[in-house]
Amino acid sequence: MGAISEFLASVPRRADGKRNWPPELKARIVAETLLEGETVKAVARRYELIPSTVSDWRRLARQGKLVLPNLEGIDFVPLEIEAPAPVPQPFAVTSSGMIDVIKGDVTVRLDAATPATRIAEIAKALSR
């Protein structure tokens, strides 16, 4: 623990007395939490940090705001990306400007400007 204490003494401090962690050091600490068998709590304790601070830095790394170094022993989970589901296209409006509502052998032809509520009423009446 002596080496860590000496190391921590070299981390610059702000005017309020808190350590001013350089981004490279934050990234290294976050990377250590990704080593097999390590926990955020254990790494935070080793660097005399509170775990929520390390968790905040991990969030920055996930957002791409903190670039992690490659440490031996870090394993990444394979990622599979599925193709997006096709988005249904809306029906094209016919050039005739007419809407046909068909039920069995009955066809009701309406102007394309007919309000949707009226079309719904007619469709409901045909389904009886």
MMTF fields as JSON, N, C-alpha, C and O atoms, coordinates in Angstrom:
{
  "mmtfVersion": "1.0.0",
  "mmtfProducer": "UNKNOWN",
  "numBonds": 511,
  "numAtoms": 512,
  "numGroups": 128,
  "numChains": 1,
  "numModels": 1,
  "chainsPerModel": [1],
  "groupsPerChain": [128],
  "chainIdList": ["A"],
  "bondAtomList": [4, 2, 8, 6, 12, 10, 16, 14, 20, 18, 24, 22, 28, 26, 32, 30, 36, 34, 40, 38, 44, 42, 48, 46, 52, 50, 56, 54, 60, 58, 64, 62, 68, 66, 72, 70, 76, 74, 80, 78, 84, 82, 88, 86, 92, 90, 96, 94, 100, 98, 104, 102, 108, 106, 112, 110, 116, 114, 120, 118, 124, 122, 128, 126, 132, 130, 136, 134, 140, 138, 144, 142, 148, 146, 152, 150, 156, 154, 160, 158, 164, 162, 168, 166, 172, 170, 176, 174, 180, 178, 184, 182, 188, 186, 192, 190, 196, 194, 200, 198, 204, 202, 208, 206, 212, 210, 216, 214, 220, 218, 224, 222, 228, 226, 232, 230, 236, 234, 240, 238, 244, 242, 248, 246, 252, 250, 256, 254, 260, 258, 264, 262, 268, 266, 272, 270, 276, 274, 280, 278, 284, 282, 288, 286, 292, 290, 296, 294, 300, 298, 304, 302, 308, 306, 312, 310, 316, 314, 320, 318, 324, 322, 328, 326, 332, 330, 336, 334, 340, 338, 344, 342, 348, 346, 352, 350, 356, 354, 360, 358, 364, 362, 368, 366, 372, 370, 376, 374, 380, 378, 384, 382, 388, 386, 392, 390, 396, 394, 400, 398, 404, 402, 408, 406, 412, 410, 416, 414, 420, 418, 424, 422, 428, 426, 432, 430, 436, 434, 440, 438, 444, 442, 448, 446, 452, 450, 456, 454, 460, 458, 464, 462, 468, 466, 472, 470, 476, 474, 480, 478, 484, 482, 488, 486, 492, 490, 496, 494, 500, 498, 504, 502, 508, 506],
  "bondOrderList": [1, 1, 1, 1, 1, 1, 1, 1, 1, 1, 1, 1, 1, 1, 1, 1, 1, 1, 1, 1, 1, 1, 1, 1, 1, 1, 1, 1, 1, 1, 1, 1, 1, 1, 1, 1, 1, 1, 1, 1, 1, 1, 1, 1, 1, 1, 1, 1, 1, 1, 1, 1, 1, 1, 1, 1, 1, 1, 1, 1, 1, 1, 1, 1, 1, 1, 1, 1, 1, 1, 1, 1, 1, 1, 1, 1, 1, 1, 1, 1, 1, 1, 1, 1, 1, 1, 1, 1, 1, 1, 1, 1, 1, 1, 1, 1, 1, 1, 1, 1, 1, 1, 1, 1, 1, 1, 1, 1, 1, 1, 1, 1, 1, 1, 1, 1, 1, 1, 1, 1, 1, 1, 1, 1, 1, 1, 1],
  "groupList": [{"groupName": "MET", "atomNameList": ["N", "CA", "C", "O"], "elementList": ["N", "C", "C", "O"], "formalChargeList": [0, 0, 0, 0], "bondAtomList": [1, 0, 2, 1, 3, 2], "bondOrderList": [1, 1, 2], "singleLetterCode": "M", "chemCompType": "L-PEPTIDE LINKING"}, {"groupName": "GLY", "atomNameList": ["N", "CA", "C", "O"], "elementList": ["N", "C", "C", "O"], "formalChargeList": [0, 0, 0, 0], "bondAtomList": [1, 0, 2, 1, 3, 2], "bondOrderList": [1, 1, 2], "singleLetterCode": "G", "chemCompType": "PEPTIDE LINKING"}, {"groupName": "ALA", "atomNameList": ["N", "CA", "C", "O"], "elementList": ["N", "C", "C", "O"], "formalChargeList": [0, 0, 0, 0], "bondAtomList": [1, 0, 2, 1, 3, 2], "bondOrderList": [1, 1, 2], "singleLetterCode": "A", "chemCompType": "L-PEPTIDE LINKING"}, {"groupName": "ILE", "atomNameList": ["N", "CA", "C", "O"], "elementList": ["N", "C", "C", "O"], "formalChargeList": [0, 0, 0, 0], "bondAtomList": [1, 0, 2, 1, 3, 2], "bondOrderList": [1, 1, 2], "singleLetterCode": "I", "chemCompType": "L-PEPTIDE LINKING"}, {"groupName": "SER", "atomNameList": ["N", "CA", "C", "O"], "elementList": ["N", "C", "C", "O"], "formalChargeList": [0, 0, 0, 0], "bondAtomList": [1, 0, 2, 1, 3, 2], "bondOrderList": [1, 1, 2], "singleLetterCode": "S", "chemCompType": "L-PEPTIDE LINKING"}, {"groupName": "GLU", "atomNameList": ["N", "CA", "C", "O"], "elementList": ["N", "C", "C", "O"], "formalChargeList": [0, 0, 0, 0], "bondAtomList": [1, 0, 2, 1, 3, 2], "bondOrderList": [1, 1, 2], "singleLetterCode": "E", "chemCompType": "L-PEPTIDE LINKING"}, {"groupName": "PHE", "atomNameList": ["N", "CA", "C", "O"], "elementList": ["N", "C", "C", "O"], "formalChargeList": [0, 0, 0, 0], "bondAtomList": [1, 0, 2, 1, 3, 2], "bondOrderList": [1, 1, 2], "singleLetterCode": "F", "chemCompType": "L-PEPTIDE LINKING"}, {"groupName": "LEU", "atomNameList": ["N", "CA", "C", "O"], "elementList": ["N", "C", "C", "O"], "formalChargeList": [0, 0, 0, 0], "bondAtomList": [1, 0, 2, 1, 3, 2], "bondOrderList": [1, 1, 2], "singleLetterCode": "L", "chemCompType": "L-PEPTIDE LINKING"}, {"groupName": "VAL", "atomNameList": ["N", "CA", "C", "O"], "elementList": ["N", "C", "C", "O"], "formalChargeList": [0, 0, 0, 0], "bondAtomList": [1, 0, 2, 1, 3, 2], "bondOrderList": [1, 1, 2], "singleLetterCode": "V", "chemCompType": "L-PEPTIDE LINKING"}, {"groupName": "PRO", "atomNameList": ["N", "CA", "C", "O"], "elementList": ["N", "C", "C", "O"], "formalChargeList": [0, 0, 0, 0], "bondAtomList": [1, 0, 2, 1, 3, 2], "bondOrderList": [1, 1, 2], "singleLetterCode": "P", "chemCompType": "L-PEPTIDE LINKING"}, {"groupName": "ARG", "atomNameList": ["N", "CA", "C", "O"], "elementList": ["N", "C", "C", "O"], "formalChargeList": [0, 0, 0, 0], "bondAtomList": [1, 0, 2, 1, 3, 2], "bondOrderList": [1, 1, 2], "singleLetterCode": "R", "chemCompType": "L-PEPTIDE LINKING"}, {"groupName": "ASP", "atomNameList": ["N", "CA", "C", "O"], "elementList": ["N", "C", "C", "O"], "formalChargeList": [0, 0, 0, 0], "bondAtomList": [1, 0, 2, 1, 3, 2], "bondOrderList": [1, 1, 2], "singleLetterCode": "D", "chemCompType": "L-PEPTIDE LINKING"}, {"groupName": "LYS", "atomNameList": ["N", "CA", "C", "O"], "elementList": ["N", "C", "C", "O"], "formalChargeList": [0, 0, 0, 0], "bondAtomList": [1, 0, 2, 1, 3, 2], "bondOrderList": [1, 1, 2], "singleLetterCode": "K", "chemCompType": "L-PEPTIDE LINKING"}, {"groupName": "ASN", "atomNameList": ["N", "CA", "C", "O"], "elementList": ["N", "C", "C", "O"], "formalChargeList": [0, 0, 0, 0], "bondAtomList": [1, 0, 2, 1, 3, 2], "bondOrderList": [1, 1, 2], "singleLetterCode": "N", "chemCompType": "L-PEPTIDE LINKING"}, {"groupName": "TRP", "atomNameList": ["N", "CA", "C", "O"], "elementList": ["N", "C", "C", "O"], "formalChargeList": [0, 0, 0, 0], "bondAtomList": [1, 0, 2, 1, 3, 2], "bondOrderList": [1, 1, 2], "singleLetterCode": "W", "chemCompType": "L-PEPTIDE LINKING"}, {"groupName": "THR", "atomNameList": ["N", "CA", "C", "O"], "elementList": ["N", "C", "C", "O"], "formalChargeList": [0, 0, 0, 0], "bondAtomList": [1, 0, 2, 1, 3, 2], "bondOrderList": [1, 1, 2], "singleLetterCode": "T", "chemCompType": "L-PEPTIDE LINKING"}, {"groupName": "TYR", "atomNameList": ["N", "CA", "C", "O"], "elementList": ["N", "C", "C", "O"], "formalChargeList": [0, 0, 0, 0], "bondAtomList": [1, 0, 2, 1, 3, 2], "bondOrderList": [1, 1, 2], "singleLetterCode": "Y", "chemCompType": "L-PEPTIDE LINKING"}, {"groupName": "GLN", "atomNameList": ["N", "CA", "C", "O"], "elementList": ["N", "C", "C", "O"], "formalChargeList": [0, 0, 0, 0], "bondAtomList": [1, 0, 2, 1, 3, 2], "bondOrderList": [1, 1, 2], "singleLetterCode": "Q", "chemCompType": "L-PEPTIDE LINKING"}],
  "groupTypeList": [0, 1, 2, 3, 4, 5, 6, 7, 2, 4, 8, 9, 10, 10, 2, 11, 1, 12, 10, 13, 14, 9, 9, 5, 7, 12, 2, 10, 3, 8, 2, 5, 15, 7, 7, 5, 1, 5, 15, 8, 12, 2, 8, 2, 10, 10, 16, 5, 7, 3, 9, 4, 15, 8, 4, 11, 14, 10, 10, 7, 2, 10, 17, 1, 12, 7, 8, 7, 9, 13, 7, 5, 1, 3, 11, 6, 8, 9, 7, 5, 3, 5, 2, 9, 2, 9, 8, 9, 17, 9, 6, 2, 8, 15, 4, 4, 1, 0, 3, 11, 8, 3, 12, 1, 11, 8, 15, 8, 10, 7, 11, 2, 2, 15, 9, 2, 15, 10, 3, 2, 5, 3, 2, 12, 2, 7, 4, 10],
  "groupIdList": [1, 2, 3, 4, 5, 6, 7, 8, 9, 10, 11, 12, 13, 14, 15, 16, 17, 18, 19, 20, 21, 22, 23, 24, 25, 26, 27, 28, 29, 30, 31, 32, 33, 34, 35, 36, 37, 38, 39, 40, 41, 42, 43, 44, 45, 46, 47, 48, 49, 50, 51, 52, 53, 54, 55, 56, 57, 58, 59, 60, 61, 62, 63, 64, 65, 66, 67, 68, 69, 70, 71, 72, 73, 74, 75, 76, 77, 78, 79, 80, 81, 82, 83, 84, 85, 86, 87, 88, 89, 90, 91, 92, 93, 94, 95, 96, 97, 98, 99, 100, 101, 102, 103, 104, 105, 106, 107, 108, 109, 110, 111, 112, 113, 114, 115, 116, 117, 118, 119, 120, 121, 122, 123, 124, 125, 126, 127, 128],
  "secStructList": [7, 2, 2, 2, 2, 2, 2, 2, 2, 6, 1, 7, 5, 7, 6, 6, 1, 7, 5, 7, 7, 7, 2, 2, 2, 2, 2, 2, 2, 2, 2, 2, 2, 6, 5, 6, 6, 7, 7, 2, 2, 2, 2, 2, 2, 2, 6, 6, 7, 7, 2, 2, 2, 2, 2, 2, 2, 2, 2, 2, 2, 2, 6, 6, 1, 1, 7, 7, 7, 7, 7, 6, 6, 5, 7, 7, 7, 7, 7, 7, 7, 7, 7, 7, 7, 7, 7, 7, 7, 7, 7, 7, 7, 7, 6, 6, 7, 3, 3, 3, 3, 3, 3, 6, 6, 3, 3, 3, 3, 3, 3, 6, 6, 1, 7, 2, 2, 2, 2, 2, 2, 2, 2, 2, 2, 2, 6, 7],
  "xCoordList": [0.825, 0.0, 0.866, 0.383, 2.133, 3.035, 3.244, 3.288, 3.375, 3.582, 2.377, 2.532, 1.191, -0.027, -0.066, -0.415, 0.285, 0.261, 1.238, 0.913, 2.435, 3.397, 2.844, 2.973, 2.224, 1.64, 0.55, 0.51, -0.338, -1.439, -0.919, -1.54, 0.2, 0.782, 1.218, 1.279, 1.52, 1.96, 0.799, 1.023, -0.445, -1.608, -1.849, -1.999, -1.888, -2.036, -3.37, -4.356, -3.371, -4.584, -5.075, -4.296, -6.392, -7.008, -6.911, -6.429, -7.373, -7.322, -8.153, -7.84, -9.22, -10.067, -9.502, -10.117, -8.326, -7.676, -8.001, -7.354, -8.993, -9.346, -8.35, -7.762, -8.171, -7.247, -7.8, -9.005, -6.918, -7.279, -6.823, -5.7, -7.704, -7.351, -7.255, -8.244, -6.079, -5.944, -6.775, -6.952, -7.286, -8.112, -7.416, -8.066, -6.098, -5.375, -5.408, -5.517, -5.311, -5.322, -6.733, -6.899, -7.739, -9.119, -9.358, -9.951, -8.886, -9.081, -8.394, -8.956, -7.194, -6.475, -7.216, -7.309, -7.746, -8.482, -9.741, -10.059, -10.455, -11.652, -11.273, -11.966, -10.182, -9.749, -9.452, -9.72, -8.909, -8.631, -9.92, -9.906, -11.034, -12.299, -12.807, -13.686, -12.256, -12.69, -11.87, -12.199, -10.804, -9.995, -10.779, -11.539, -10.591, -11.312, -10.986, -9.82, -12.015, -11.851, -11.83, -11.865, -11.774, -11.759, -13.183, -14.083, -13.368, -14.652, -14.422, -13.316, -15.467, -15.376, -14.971, -14.136, -15.573, -15.306, -13.831, -13.212, -13.27, -11.877, -10.915, -9.958, -11.175, -10.303, -10.417, -9.41, -11.63, -11.825, -11.069, -10.421, -11.15, -10.462, -8.95, -8.269, -8.435, -6.991, -6.5, -5.382, -7.333, -6.948, -7.538, -7.508, -8.07, -8.648, -9.749, -9.812, -10.606, -11.746, -13.029, -13.022, -14.129, -15.406, -15.906, -15.71, -16.548, -16.96, -17.824, -17.733, -18.653, -19.516, -18.695, -19.113, -17.542, -16.675, -16.172, -16.192, -15.722, -15.243, -16.405, -16.217, -17.578, -18.747, -19.066, -19.436, -18.924, -19.132, -18.131, -18.496, -16.881, -15.865, -16.165, -15.92, -16.696, -17.078, -18.169, -18.152, -19.122, -20.189, -19.597, -20.015, -18.619, -17.955, -17.291, -17.325, -16.69, -16.042, -17.082, -16.849, -18.233, -19.288, -19.811, -20.21, -19.81, -20.278, -19.201, -19.443, -18.014, -16.931, -16.177, -15.399, -16.394, -15.737, -14.44, -13.742, -14.121, -12.906, -12.355, -13.0, -11.181, -10.596, -9.757, -8.822, -10.101, -9.423, -8.163, -8.122, -7.133, -5.923, -6.171, -7.122, -5.335, -5.455, -4.587, -3.36, -5.211, -4.486, -4.546, -5.54, -3.498, -3.505, -4.616, -4.797, -5.351, -6.385, -7.774, -8.746, -7.888, -9.217, -9.826, -9.243, -10.97, -11.706, -12.962, -13.634, -13.267, -14.474, -15.513, -15.176, -16.732, -17.836, -18.104, -18.174, -18.259, -18.569, -19.935, -20.841, -20.06, -21.271, -21.858, -21.146, -23.146, -23.841, -24.885, -25.637, -24.928, -25.909, -26.886, -26.501, -28.168, -29.197, -29.553, -29.467, -29.954, -30.427, -31.735, -32.562, -31.927, -33.167, -34.369, -34.287, -35.486, -36.721, -37.183, -37.056, -37.717, -38.175, -39.338, -40.226, -39.304, -40.355, -41.434, -41.149, -42.69, -43.744, -43.948, -43.973, -44.089, -44.299, -45.789, -46.615, -46.134, -47.551, -48.084, -47.345, -49.385, -50.014, -49.934, -50.138, -49.637, -49.582, -51.003, -51.891, -51.201, -52.511, -52.629, -51.737, -53.739, -53.937, -54.217, -54.698, -53.918, -54.1, -55.57, -55.9, -56.461, -57.875, -58.535, -59.589, -57.935, -58.519, -59.744, -60.563, -59.876, -61.023, -60.546, -59.45, -61.388, -61.124, -62.251, -63.425, -61.894, -62.904, -62.92, -61.883, -64.093, -64.285, -65.102, -66.244, -64.487, -65.11, -65.419, -64.574, -66.648, -67.067, -67.887, -69.012, -67.283, -67.989, -68.223, -67.286, -69.496, -69.81, -70.28, -70.763, -70.139, -70.528, -69.265, -68.302, -69.278, -68.185, -68.743, -69.703, -68.14, -68.509, -67.319, -66.229, -67.542, -66.47, -66.629, -67.692, -65.533, -65.546, -64.477, -63.473, -64.694, -63.693, -62.503, -62.7, -61.298, -60.096, -60.075, -59.353, -60.84, -60.885, -61.873, -62.056, -62.512, -63.465, -62.721, -61.674, -63.258, -62.591, -62.49, -63.359, -61.408, -61.159, -62.284, -62.624, -62.863, -63.96, -65.153, -65.808, -65.439, -66.565, -66.264, -67.142, -65.039, -64.652, -64.788, -65.257, -64.379, -64.495, -65.955, -66.286, -66.835, -68.269, -68.823, -69.588, -68.44, -68.928, -68.398, -69.143, -67.111, -66.52, -67.222, -67.474, -67.534, -68.222, -69.627, -70.08, -70.313, -71.667, -71.65, -72.568, -70.611, -70.51, -70.196, -70.513, -69.567, -69.18, -70.328, -70.171, -71.461, -72.601, -73.293, -74.274],
  "yCoordList": [-1.189, 0.0, 1.248, 2.33, 1.122, 2.256, 2.872, 4.095, 2.038, 2.547, 3.355, 4.393, 2.893, 3.623, 4.956, 5.976, 4.963, 6.21, 7.228, 8.41, 6.77, 7.669, 8.189, 9.368, 7.28, 7.648, 8.702, 9.701, 8.478, 9.406, 10.772, 11.794, 10.794, 12.063, 12.892, 14.119, 12.241, 12.966, 13.489, 14.251, 13.095, 13.591, 15.031, 15.308, 15.957, 17.374, 17.644, 16.937, 18.671, 19.053, 20.41, 21.267, 20.574, 21.856, 22.794, 22.412, 24.016, 25.014, 24.584, 24.96, 23.791, 23.351, 22.131, 21.623, 21.65, 20.524, 19.167, 18.173, 19.112, 17.832, 17.528, 18.43, 16.226, 15.822, 16.202, 16.131, 16.597, 16.924, 15.761, 15.756, 14.779, 13.557, 13.831, 14.232, 13.623, 13.787, 12.719, 11.62, 13.035, 12.068, 10.724, 9.679, 10.742, 9.486, 8.594, 7.372, 9.216, 8.454, 7.934, 6.8, 8.763, 8.304, 7.08, 6.093, 7.161, 6.061, 4.793, 3.703, 4.923, 3.755, 3.125, 1.901, 3.965, 3.455, 2.724, 1.645, 3.313, 2.657, 1.336, 0.334, 1.328, 0.098, -0.998, -2.172, -0.627, -1.624, -2.272, -3.434, -1.533, -2.126, -3.184, -3.973, -3.209, -4.171, -5.457, -6.418, -5.475, -6.685, -7.768, -7.488, -8.984, -10.102, -10.183, -10.143, -10.295, -10.412, -9.081, -9.063, -7.972, -6.655, -6.141, -6.507, -5.302, -4.64, -3.143, -2.688, -2.39, -0.932, -0.542, 0.339, -1.207, -0.88, -1.106, -0.262, -2.234, -2.547, -1.564, -1.102, -1.252, -0.309, 1.075, 1.763, 1.491, 2.8, 2.872, 3.877, 1.826, 1.8, 1.924, 2.643, 1.215, 1.232, 2.648, 3.013, 3.442, 4.801, 5.864, 7.058, 5.41, 6.301, 7.184, 8.388, 6.549, 7.211, 6.603, 5.506, 7.323, 6.705, 5.985, 6.48, 4.828, 4.036, 4.807, 4.56, 5.726, 6.456, 7.32, 7.549, 7.797, 8.575, 7.696, 8.095, 6.5, 5.565, 5.178, 5.06, 4.983, 4.66, 5.807, 5.567, 7.048, 8.204, 8.178, 8.442, 7.861, 7.787, 6.657, 6.787, 5.544, 4.432, 4.883, 4.517, 5.684, 6.196, 7.081, 7.001, 7.929, 8.763, 7.899, 8.23, 6.794, 5.884, 5.267, 5.162, 4.857, 4.273, 5.297, 4.93, 6.565, 7.633, 8.06, 8.916, 7.465, 7.807, 9.067, 9.584, 9.571, 10.8, 10.53, 11.46, 9.254, 8.858, 7.639, 6.59, 7.762, 6.692, 5.797, 6.258, 4.513, 3.574, 3.005, 2.756, 2.798, 2.133, 0.638, 0.125, -0.056, -1.499, -2.14, -2.119, -2.7, -3.373, -4.878, -5.393, -5.577, -7.033, -7.578, -7.13, -8.537, -9.183, -8.617, -9.14, -7.555, -7.018, -7.84, -7.975, -8.368, -9.112, -8.338, -7.796, -8.294, -7.617, -8.65, -9.718, -8.325, -9.204, -9.03, -7.898, -10.146, -9.999, -9.332, -9.512, -8.583, -7.82, -8.23, -8.309, -8.49, -8.776, -7.709, -7.367, -7.183, -6.165, -6.756, -7.239, -6.707, -7.218, -6.16, -4.959, -6.638, -5.711, -5.094, -5.787, -3.818, -3.193, -3.787, -4.176, -3.85, -4.366, -3.396, -2.181, -3.935, -3.035, -2.172, -2.643, -0.931, 0.006, -0.031, 0.198, -0.322, -0.361, 1.021, 2.041, 1.016, 2.268, 2.588, 1.685, 3.861, 4.215, 3.929, 3.941, 3.672, 3.415, 4.664, 5.785, 4.444, 5.567, 6.003, 5.169, 7.277, 7.805, 7.654, 8.049, 7.08, 6.9, 8.239, 9.173, 8.316, 9.571, 9.886, 11.005, 8.904, 9.149, 10.03, 10.607, 10.15, 10.971, 10.331, 11.017, 9.007, 8.285, 7.194, 6.655, 6.874, 5.785, 4.786, 5.156, 3.505, 2.447, 1.697, 1.212, 1.595, 0.785, -0.411, -0.271, -1.604, -2.803, -3.79, -4.075, -4.314, -5.37, -6.362, -6.08, -7.539, -8.548, -8.016, -7.617, -8.014, -7.52, -6.065, -5.564, -5.381, -3.972, -3.101, -3.347, -2.098, -1.141, 0.249, 0.647, 0.987, 2.379, 3.223, 3.122, 4.055, 4.897, 6.286, 6.9, 6.774, 8.067, 8.974, 8.504, 10.246, 11.225, 11.118, 10.864, 11.302, 11.191, 12.223, 12.044, 13.291, 14.332, 14.0, 14.805, 12.824, 12.429, 12.295, 11.65, 12.903, 12.805, 11.342, 10.519, 11.052, 9.694, 9.207, 8.024, 10.093, 9.669, 9.181, 8.213, 9.841, 9.426, 8.076, 7.217, 7.891, 6.609, 5.492, 4.401, 5.763, 4.77, 4.429, 3.264, 5.435, 5.189, 4.281, 3.36, 4.537, 3.731, 2.307, 1.351, 2.156, 0.819, 0.05, -1.147, 0.723, 0.074, -0.348, -1.433, 0.493, 0.156, -1.033, -1.853, -1.135, -2.27, -3.583, -4.658, -3.492, -4.727, -5.324, -6.407, -4.675, -5.213, -6.309, -6.871],
  "zCoordList": [0.0, 0.0, 0.0, -0.336, 0.369, 0.407, -0.958, -1.082, -1.999, -3.355, -3.811, -4.454, -3.488, -3.866, -3.131, -3.725, -1.848, -1.077, -1.671, -1.781, -2.053, -2.69, -4.004, -4.332, -4.75, -6.039, -5.836, -6.554, -4.855, -4.599, -4.165, -4.457, -3.48, -3.052, -4.26, -4.173, -5.384, -6.577, -7.421, -8.362, -7.103, -7.853, -7.427, -6.237, -8.392, -8.029, -7.332, -7.54, -6.511, -5.773, -6.264, -6.68, -6.199, -6.551, -5.355, -4.289, -5.544, -4.468, -3.259, -2.129, -3.492, -2.375, -1.66, -0.722, -2.097, -1.436, -2.043, -1.713, -2.927, -3.557, -4.663, -5.259, -4.928, -5.986, -7.349, -7.589, -8.218, -9.596, -10.475, -10.978, -10.654, -11.369, -12.864, -13.478, -13.464, -14.916, -15.635, -15.111, -16.832, -17.571, -17.804, -17.763, -18.047, -18.295, -17.051, -17.156, -15.876, -14.632, -14.337, -13.886, -14.592, -14.434, -15.312, -14.877, -16.56, -17.507, -17.009, -17.116, -16.471, -15.969, -14.793, -14.698, -13.891, -12.735, -13.201, -12.699, -14.161, -14.703, -15.355, -15.178, -16.105, -16.771, -15.75, -16.006, -14.609, -13.568, -13.061, -12.654, -13.079, -12.618, -13.585, -13.238, -14.809, -15.821, -15.803, -16.499, -15.008, -14.898, -14.175, -13.248, -14.6, -13.981, -12.492, -12.101, -11.675, -10.236, -9.504, -8.274, -10.22, -9.579, -9.41, -10.166, -8.423, -8.209, -8.127, -7.836, -8.384, -8.286, -6.871, -6.666, -5.91, -4.509, -4.163, -3.515, -4.588, -4.265, -4.935, -4.314, -6.197, -6.907, -6.283, -6.115, -5.937, -5.308, -3.981, -3.686, -3.198, -1.901, -2.114, -1.383, -3.123, -3.387, -3.71, -3.348, -4.39, -4.765, -3.827, -4.127, -2.691, -1.687, -2.284, -2.035, -3.074, -3.682, -3.141, -2.583, -3.312, -2.976, -4.237, -5.347, -4.074, -5.242, -6.242, -7.445, -5.773, -6.713, -7.674, -8.809, -7.232, -8.12, -9.256, -10.42, -8.909, -9.93, -10.857, -12.068, -10.302, -11.131, -12.094, -13.243, -11.627, -12.504, -13.665, -14.81, -13.363, -14.41, -15.381, -16.581, -14.872, -15.758, -16.727, -17.902, -16.228, -17.077, -18.178, -19.333, -17.816, -18.817, -19.888, -21.073, -19.462, -20.424, -21.361, -22.565, -20.805, -21.647, -22.657, -23.763, -22.284, -23.176, -24.17, -25.021, -24.061, -24.975, -24.598, -25.399, -23.391, -22.95, -22.204, -21.802, -22.02, -21.326, -22.063, -22.086, -22.659, -23.461, -22.56, -21.904, -22.534, -21.641, -22.27, -23.475, -21.454, -21.963, -22.063, -21.474, -22.797, -22.901, -21.821, -21.916, -20.81, -19.738, -19.958, -20.469, -19.577, -19.657, -18.773, -17.641, -19.29, -18.491, -18.718, -18.175, -19.513, -19.794, -20.923, -21.999, -20.665, -21.687, -22.026, -21.149, -23.316, -23.737, -24.157, -24.668, -23.94, -24.301, -25.785, -26.265, -26.539, -27.957, -28.138, -27.324, -29.19, -29.441, -30.776, -31.778, -30.79, -32.032, -32.245, -31.333, -33.454, -33.782, -34.781, -35.846, -34.41, -35.305, -36.33, -36.074, -37.493, -38.517, -38.031, -37.438, -38.271, -37.81, -38.526, -39.691, -37.813, -38.397, -39.479, -39.327, -40.565, -41.618, -41.119, -40.408, -41.502, -41.104, -42.171, -43.347, -41.773, -42.785, -43.409, -42.72, -44.702, -45.428, -45.465, -45.599, -45.347, -45.428, -46.827, -47.811, -46.884, -48.173, -49.04, -48.572, -50.291, -51.216, -51.57, -51.748, -51.667, -52.06, -53.565, -54.316, -53.995, -55.431, -56.089, -55.448, -57.342, -58.062, -58.33, -58.724, -58.117, -58.41, -57.358, -57.622, -56.156, -55.112, -54.487, -53.875, -54.639, -54.104, -53.148, -53.302, -52.155, -51.219, -51.366, -51.335, -51.526, -51.597, -50.279, -49.829, -49.653, -48.452, -48.922, -49.36, -48.82, -49.385, -48.281, -47.432, -48.298, -47.37, -48.192, -48.606, -48.415, -49.235, -50.636, -51.327, -51.053, -52.393, -52.387, -53.403, -51.235, -51.121, -51.179, -50.452, -52.034, -52.141, -51.933, -52.592, -51.015, -50.786, -51.223, -50.66, -52.234, -52.759, -52.159, -52.246, -51.539, -50.859, -51.441, -51.977, -51.333, -51.733, -50.774, -49.586, -51.255, -50.421, -49.307, -48.326, -49.425, -48.404, -47.284, -46.371, -47.34, -46.302, -44.973, -44.911, -43.906, -42.603, -42.14, -42.426, -41.421, -40.938, -40.039, -40.065, -39.249, -38.357, -39.167, -38.782, -40.285, -41.136, -41.785, -41.87, -42.238, -42.842, -41.812, -42.135, -40.572, -39.505, -39.235, -39.019, -39.245, -39.034, -40.119, -39.832, -41.364, -42.484, -42.383, -42.602, -42.05, -41.907, -40.789, -40.924, -39.703, -38.574, -38.989, -38.627, -39.739, -40.191, -41.142, -41.125, -41.974, -42.898, -42.193, -42.701, -41.012, -40.313, -39.524, -38.96, -39.46, -38.71, -39.466, -38.979]
}
